[in-house]
Amino acid sequence: MSFLKRLRDELKSDLRELAIDAGEEFREELIRDGIRFTSGIGDDLTRWGSQYASGELTGEDLEWLIAAKRDLAEMKYLKLKGLKQIQIERLKNALVATVAGSLIKAVRP
């Protein structure tokens, strides 16, 4: 299985778990927003995954790099649902940690 397929599978699974924690009302929107975010930084995730696998980056490095991209997570669907900005910011932070965890799991098959 290719790295990108493993990453996509891990992300979908981990985003579902994050969405369950966020609450039933916003589950589908959080998953869609998470997928949009990770699709937008897919090339970066691939490069960072390779660097993590070779030992050039640590897990903390990955989280920092993904956090630097967090403003690209528009959370469009959650905004359409009327979620407050403070809640969206919390979910963005959780999304960063989730994406970093998914990337680490995808690198270690």
C-alpha positions in Angstrom: 0.0 0.0 0.0 1.4 3.4 -0.9 2.2 6.0 1.6 -0.5 8.4 0.4 -3.2 5.7 0.7 -2.0 4.8 4.2 -2.1 8.5 5.2 -5.6 9.0 3.7 -6.9 5.9 5.5 -5.3 7.0 8.8 -6.6 10.5 8.4 -10.2 9.4 7.7 -10.1 7.1 10.7 -8.6 9.7 13.0 -10.8 12.5 11.8 -13.8 10.3 12.6 -12.6 9.9 16.1 -12.0 13.6 16.5 -15.4 14.3 15.1 -17.0 12.0 17.7 -15.3 13.9 20.4 -16.5 17.2 18.9 -20.1 16.1 19.0 -22.7 14.5 16.7 -24.0 17.9 15.5 -20.7 18.9 13.8 -19.3 15.5 12.9 -19.7 15.5 9.1 -18.5 19.1 8.8 -15.4 18.5 10.8 -14.5 15.5 8.7 -15.0 17.5 5.5 -13.0 20.5 6.8 -10.2 18.2 7.9 -10.0 16.5 4.6 -10.0 19.9 2.8 -7.1 21.1 5.0 -5.0 18.0 4.5 -5.6 17.9 0.8 -4.4 21.5 0.6 -1.1 20.6 2.3 -0.8 17.1 0.8 2.6 17.8 -0.8 4.0 19.1 2.4 2.7 16.1 4.3 4.3 13.7 1.9 7.7 15.5 2.2 7.5 15.7 6.0 6.5 12.0 6.2 9.6 11.1 4.2 11.7 13.3 6.4 10.2 11.8 9.6 10.8 8.3 8.3 14.5 9.0 7.6 14.9 10.6 11.1 15.4 14.1 9.8 12.2 15.3 11.7 10.8 14.3 15.1 7.1 14.0 16.0 7.4 17.5 17.6 8.8 18.9 14.4 5.9 17.5 12.5 3.4 19.0 14.8 5.1 22.4 14.6 5.2 22.3 10.8 1.5 21.3 10.6 0.6 24.0 13.2 2.4 26.6 11.0 -0.1 25.7 8.2 -3.2 25.7 10.5 -4.4 29.1 9.2 -5.0 27.3 5.9 -7.7 25.3 7.6 -10.7 27.5 6.8 -13.2 25.3 8.6 -15.7 26.5 6.0 -18.3 23.8 6.8 -18.2 24.4 10.6 -18.6 28.2 10.0 -21.7 27.5 7.9 -23.1 25.5 10.8 -22.7 28.6 13.0 -20.0 27.3 15.3 -18.4 30.1 17.3 -14.9 31.2 16.4 -13.4 30.1 19.8 -14.8 26.6 19.2 -13.4 26.6 15.7 -9.9 27.6 17.0 -10.0 24.7 19.5 -10.9 22.3 16.7 -8.1 23.7 14.5 -5.7 22.9 17.4 -7.1 19.4 17.7 -6.9 19.0 13.9 -3.2 19.8 14.0 -2.5 17.1 16.6 -4.7 14.7 14.7 -3.0 15.2 11.4 0.5 14.9 13.0 -0.6 11.6 14.7 -2.0 10.3 11.4 1.2 11.1 9.6 3.3 9.3 12.1 1.1 6.2 12.0 1.2 6.3 8.2 5.0 6.4 8.1 5.1 3.4 10.5 3.1 0.7 8.6 
